[in-house]
Amino acid sequence: MLDLISAGLVLMMIGLGVVVVSALRGSQGGESQLKGAGVVMIGPIPIIFGSDAKWVSVAIALAALLVVLTLLAGLA
């Protein structure tokens, strides 16, 4: 159990580092356009949002995978 907690903390720190590095690289001048999407899971129900049709379709596919994994985990 402790190993999973440690792995989660390490992944959160890596994610935070990626966000900081990305923000610093993006603020060095020039115009940039942000496109992306996200999925918020409330139980087995996904809420999908995004700014680009391509990334929203990717988020829908990932949300469907998460729903299937959630349902399979509930059966086990």
N, C-alpha and C positions, 0 to 999 in steps of 0.2 A: 504494500500500500504506500509506504514511504517513497519507494522508487517512482511510482506514478506521480506523486505530488512533486517530487524533485524534477521529473521530466516536464511536468506542466509549467513549473516556475522557470525552467531553462528556456522552454519554448516562448513563454511570455517575454522574457528578457531579450531573446533574439528578435522577436517581433517588434519590440519597442526600439531596439537598435536600428532595425531596418527602416522604421518610420522616421527616426531622427536623421539618419543618413540621407534618406530620400528628401526630407524637408530641407536639409542644408544644401543638397545638390540642386534642388529646384529653385532655390532663392538666389542663385548666383547670376541672375539676369536672363533676359529673353522671355518670350511668352511661351507658356505651356498650356496644354489643354488636358484636363483631368477627365478621364472616362473610367467608369467602373460600376460595380454592382455589389450588392450584399444580400445576405440571407440572415434573418433573425428567426431562430427556432423557438417557438413557445410550445413546449411539449412536442407532439408530432406534427404541429401545424407550422408551415413555413410562411414567413412574411418576406417578400422579395421586393427589393428596390434597386434602382439603378439609373444611370444617365445615358447609357448607350445600349441599343438593341442587342448588339453582339454579346456584351457582357451580361445583360439580363438573361439571355438564353443560356449562357454558361451557368449562371446562378440558379436558373430553374432546373437544369440537369443535376447540379450538385444538391439542390434541395430535395429533388426526387430520390437521389441516392441516400441522403440523410434520413428521409422518411422511411425508406425500405429498411435501412440499418436499424432504425429505432424500433420498427415493428418486429424485426427479426430478434432483436435483443429482448423484447418483451415476451417473445414466445419461448425463449431459452430458460 
